[in-house]
Amino acid sequence: MDTTEAAPTAGPGGRRNLALSRAARELALVAALFLAYKIGRVAAAGREPTAVLNGERVWRWERLLHLPAEAALQQPLLAHELLVRLTNTYYAYVHFPATALCLVWLYVRRPAHYRWARRMLATLTAAALVLHFLLPLAPPRLTGRTGMIDTASRFGPAVYGAPEADTVSNQYAAMPSLHVGWALVVAVVLVRVTAGRLRWLWLTHPLATLLVVVGTGNHYWLDCLVAAALLGVILAVLPGPDSDGRTDGAAVPPGMARTGRHVPPRGRRGLPGASVPIDRTRPAGRWQRTTRR
């Protein structure tokens, strides 16, 4: 009797422990990704003169490509202090939380898409760290030729201190923009897993991020374009979530279990097979099951 009663509780307990173990492992992997992002940026510090020179070069390249000046986007913001503060707030408090919330939701609801998003983020971050080291780049707000100001330090809220005293982040690692890159990953995955025309509204997140990082003087247009190009290459190379034939939460036909095996719908009396009409022409108690022809 004791063994019979204990058996049902062992299964759920083991499943809970397994779920907690997997969640802890994924949390550790994501934390390692964020830590690598920070360490990689700090490792490229100490090359400020080169970064400023590269910033001037990027600014000239953009003019040769006839891209609009970043200052043309910032100037209208400066006329409205509230709008500037909102832009700075978006830059400071949306980037990491939005990415983390997306990953948590995908982990719970769309595991295969979660793994796909995690691989994209990890690969994009690794490629960005290589570029940060090979091409130190001062953002527009730290490059005098652009004519832009640091809106965060002047109006707040600010996430960076003075560049020469900042020991947490490397402010001379603007190429490419991981703010835009990560926002694109979030949008691409959410567009993939949701349905309907409104799913394209997820693209407003990277678009808003693009305007914010440029308007605040933290990135050039080219930083954002390079991030998008890197993600395009990654999407072309990495296998998608459905490459193994699984849909992972996509709409499945009635009767199709998540295991991929077909489970016939049950009829009125719990028997396998489609529901069949009942001949009601006979008196009660003498109904007879008929078959569709």
PyMOL commands that set and color helices and strands:
alter all, ss='L'
color gray80, all
select helices_A, chain A and resi 2-43+48-64+70-78+81-93+95-109+111-134+140-142+144-146+151-155+163-165+178-193+197-215+221-237
alter helices_A, ss='H'
color red, helices_A
select strands_A, chain A and resi 278-279+288-289
alter strands_A, ss='S'
color yellow, strands_A
deselect
rebuild
show_as cartoon
